[in-house]
Amino acid sequence: MALNLRSLSGIFRSVLLLAAAHASATTITTTSFTSWKTSFITASPTQLNFYPITSTSYNTAAGITLSPAGSSLPFVFTGPDNGSYSLAGDPYGKALRGAADTGAYINIALPAGGGNAFFLGVGATASAPATLMLSDGEIFSITSTNFGVALSQSVSWMRLSAAPGSQAFVNDFLFGTSALPPDTAGGPATPEPASIFLCLCGGGIVFLGSYRKLFAQLPE
């Protein structure tokens, strides 16, 4: 019986460790560039060069690649649009606009290794909110023209979209090294407290159920 109890205890411990791993990643956001620059990253940020953007349409799978001035570090912007591509360049504001269709978005593929801190000049036409999705599954609703984020883990891409009839746009992009401690567990971003509670409760139910079965087998 001691061995079985030890095994059950190990299962319960594993559930707790799993919950802790899922809670280890952290994300913080801001709409203030000053706050992002001084508190969210460890050194001066690097800015992408938007000057190569022209009035040309970048309606291909290749889209347009932007890099920091004096660097070839590739950030690939494309405009997936329900099986095709739609990405327009605005030469005056040096911005990129996606399509207004349902399911259309601007995809930004980050260089190898990804990144963990970004500040974007973003928005949507018709004063609609923009939605930003990161490759780790996090989703943000953006109502400001500036949005900064720092993570304890790296992401490999981000997608900017807007409600049907409105076009998402991006006109600035800076990146840096997050000041948050790295997520050594490699888990997703910190879940809501309710998710952790359910995980713990689920583990407790499994443990108690197994414990009950064990004692039901003991002679009276």
Phi and psi in degrees as a GROMACS rama.xvg file:
@    title "Ramachandran Plot"
@    xaxis  label "Phi"
@    yaxis  label "Psi"
@TYPE xy
-62.0665  -38.3486  ALA-2
-65.4066  -42.512  LEU-3
-64.4375  -41.7682  ASN-4
-63.8701  -38.1839  LEU-5
-65.1295  -38.6541  ARG-6
-65.3132  -42.7833  SER-7
-64.17  -38.6816  LEU-8
-62.9942  -38.0818  SER-9
-64.8127  -37.671  GLY-10
-63.0709  -45.8861  ILE-11
-62.6017  -39.9906  PHE-12
-63.432  -38.3619  ARG-13
-64.5682  -39.1422  SER-14
-63.0501  -42.1363  VAL-15
-64.3232  -41.0525  LEU-16
-66.0306  -37.0249  LEU-17
-63.0277  -43.8003  LEU-18
-62.708  -40.4116  ALA-19
-65.5012  -38.9914  ALA-20
-63.3721  -41.6723  ALA-21
-68.769  -22.085  HIS-22
-93.7411  0.3948  ALA-23
-78.336  -30.2955  SER-24
-77.7097  149.928  ALA-25
-136.493  146.308  THR-26
-136.417  135.412  THR-27
-128.788  147.652  ILE-28
-132.27  162.265  THR-29
-159.192  159.903  THR-30
-109.916  3.13154  THR-31
-101.634  120.408  SER-32
-64.8249  -39.0307  PHE-33
-60.5188  -45.197  THR-34
-62.7555  -44.3584  SER-35
-62.3062  -44.0059  TRP-36
-68.5392  -36.8231  LYS-37
-92.7151  -25.9945  THR-38
-120.371  -22.068  SER-39
-94.057  -22.0358  PHE-40
-126.376  163.226  ILE-41
-92.8048  -16.2659  THR-42
-148.109  -179.11  ALA-43
-61.4789  140.357  SER-44
-76.6625  163.583  PRO-45
-112.939  137.969  THR-46
-111.84  137.006  GLN-47
-72.9596  149.198  LEU-48
-89.9267  110.984  ASN-49
-92.4812  -0.669717  PHE-50
-65.5213  -27.0367  TYR-51
-66.4349  -12.9895  PRO-52
-67.6829  132.134  ILE-53
-124.301  -173.325  THR-54
-77.1655  3.38514  SER-55
-65.3622  148.712  THR-56
-87.8325  137.126  SER-57
-109.328  57.2422  TYR-58
-88.9637  53.6483  ASN-59
-135.899  169.739  THR-60
-67.1927  -20.8223  ALA-61
-81.4914  -27.5528  ALA-62
56.5845  -131.403  GLY-63
-138.212  137.075  ILE-64
-102.038  124.615  THR-65
-113.282  146.507  LEU-66
-137.431  162.848  SER-67
-65.6531  153.924  PRO-68
-58.4139  131.625  ALA-69
77.101  12.4563  GLY-70
-135.456  157.267  SER-71
-109.292  13.455  SER-72
-59.9417  118.46  LEU-73
-89.593  126.607  PRO-74
-118.07  111.401  PHE-75
-97.6171  119.03  VAL-76
-103.136  123.812  PHE-77
-131.841  164.613  THR-78
-124.552  69.0948  GLY-79
-53.8289  134.81  PRO-80
-145.096  76.8347  ASP-81
53.7654  54.9235  ASN-82
95.8151  -12.4153  GLY-83
-127.201  -162.667  SER-84
-136.217  140.04  TYR-85
-146.053  108.546  SER-86
-144.813  119.101  LEU-87
-110.716  141.888  ALA-88
-97.9793  135.889  GLY-89
-106.992  105.195  ASP-90
-69.2227  -22.3334  PRO-91
-80.3649  -49.4924  TYR-92
-88.9801  -0.824794  GLY-93
48.6971  58.5248  LYS-94
-129.569  164.864  ALA-95
-119.094  132.732  LEU-96
-119.522  137.058  ARG-97
-87.872  -176.632  GLY-98
-80.5837  164.721  ALA-99
-97.9849  8.87286  ALA-100
-78.8688  156.984  ASP-101
-63.0822  130.83  THR-102
89.0475  -4.3738  GLY-103
-85.0974  149.438  ALA-104
-161.497  166.612  TYR-105
-100.149  123.113  ILE-106
-103.299  134.023  ASN-107
-119.405  107.579  ILE-108
-88.5691  124.614  ALA-109
-86.1881  158.721  LEU-110
-60.0037  165.105  PRO-111
-52.0087  134.192  ALA-112
96.9816  -16.1192  GLY-113
67.1224  -154.599  GLY-114
-162.105  167.87  GLY-115
-135.486  10.4422  ASN-116
-154.151  127.782  ALA-117
-142.338  149.985  PHE-118
-134.22  122.409  PHE-119
-120.524  144.052  LEU-120
-94.4239  107.659  GLY-121
-138.111  171.631  VAL-122
168.758  -167.304  GLY-123
-146.678  150.763  ALA-124
-69.8989  166.546  THR-125
61.8478  24.2182  ALA-126
56.681  26.8405  SER-127
-84.7112  153.965  ALA-128
-71.0194  152.46  PRO-129
-102.921  154.639  ALA-130
-120  129.635  THR-131
-115.25  125.256  LEU-132
-114.06  136.432  MET-133
-104.18  160.673  LEU-134
-65.2447  -15.3904  SER-135
-88.2661  6.03845  ASP-136
96.8293  -6.34902  GLY-137
-72.5083  143.317  GLU-138
-131.182  133.839  ILE-139
-126.72  137.576  PHE-140
-96.5324  123.845  SER-141
-112.632  119.714  ILE-142
-109.986  -2.80473  THR-143
-105.871  163.294  SER-144
-83.7258  -4.59396  THR-145
-126.711  140.193  ASN-146
-148.64  123.524  PHE-147
-118.939  145.224  GLY-148
-144.644  145.585  VAL-149
-133.525  139.849  ALA-150
-127.204  161.067  LEU-151
-92.9008  7.85929  SER-152
-145.539  164.407  GLN-153
-90.347  152.12  SER-154
-122.119  156.618  VAL-155
-105.583  -17.5072  SER-156
-157.228  165.026  TRP-157
-142.926  152.095  MET-158
-128.627  130.545  ARG-159
-113.718  125.392  LEU-160
-137.75  174.275  SER-161
-145.866  170.765  ALA-162
-65.1382  151.766  ALA-163
-52.7067  135.835  PRO-164
94.5913  -10.6979  GLY-165
-119.871  146.422  SER-166
-106.48  127.479  GLN-167
-75.658  147.525  ALA-168
-142.407  156.764  PHE-169
-135.916  130.21  VAL-170
-128.311  4.92048  ASN-171
-160.102  149.114  ASP-172
-155.432  116.355  PHE-173
-122.449  152.837  LEU-174
-143.425  159.11  PHE-175
-162.482  -171.418  GLY-176
-97.5459  123.769  THR-177
-60.0693  141.585  SER-178
-83.5368  -5.77633  ALA-179
-74.9803  145.007  LEU-180
-59.1716  137.576  PRO-181
-60.0193  146.05  PRO-182
-84.2172  98.4628  ASP-183
-71.127  -22.3204  THR-184
-78.9262  -19.2257  ALA-185
71.1141  21.7052  GLY-186
-83.6313  175.968  GLY-187
-72.3561  177.323  PRO-188
-63.0977  159.226  ALA-189
-54.2283  122.967  THR-190
-78.5724  170.377  PRO-191
-64.471  150.842  GLU-192
-53.8632  -33.3967  PRO-193
-62.452  -35.1973  ALA-194
-65.9584  -41.4666  SER-195
-64.2938  -41.4018  ILE-196
-61.7741  -43.5248  PHE-197
-64.5532  -38.359  LEU-198
-62.8286  -44.8856  CYS-199
-66.1104  -41.6383  LEU-200
-63.901  -41.2941  CYS-201
-60.7941  -42.4453  GLY-202
-64.0971  -39.4599  GLY-203
-65.2428  -38.7945  GLY-204
-64.9337  -43.5171  ILE-205
-59.6691  -44.4138  VAL-206
-63.7042  -48.3125  PHE-207
-67.121  -37.1418  LEU-208
-62.871  -44.1029  GLY-209
-66.698  -38.0005  SER-210
-63.9621  -40.3442  TYR-211
-65.678  -43.3496  ARG-212
-61.2057  -37.4866  LYS-213
-62.7017  -46.6062  LEU-214
-74.0185  -22.7535  PHE-215
-68.4517  -22.9705  ALA-216
-85.6454  -11.5563  GLN-217
-76.4996  142.804  LEU-218
-67.1565  147.154  PRO-219
